[in-house]
Amino acid sequence: MGDALFPVYNNFFIGNYQVCINEAYELSHLSGSDATERDCYLYRSHIALGSCQLVIDEIQDDAATALLAVRCLAVRCLARNLGSG
């Protein structure tokens, strides 16, 4: 079996953020570390498209460490967009 996340991270790295988001939503069957990795690319794509507040709202305080790092990135990008960074 191939890498199920390939379409997600491939589209992220070539800058097709909306396609990355669409592909990530289609991979709802993943669990564990694969689901966390999928969510990281999903939320980083949302940040790249300017939806920082969505990321901040959706990632909870008890999320995986990798997702909390993405949430910190969203906070930083939101502050920069608002002119305080």
Helices and strands as residue ranges (DSSP letters): H 6-13, H 17-26, H 33-48, H 52-58, H 65-81
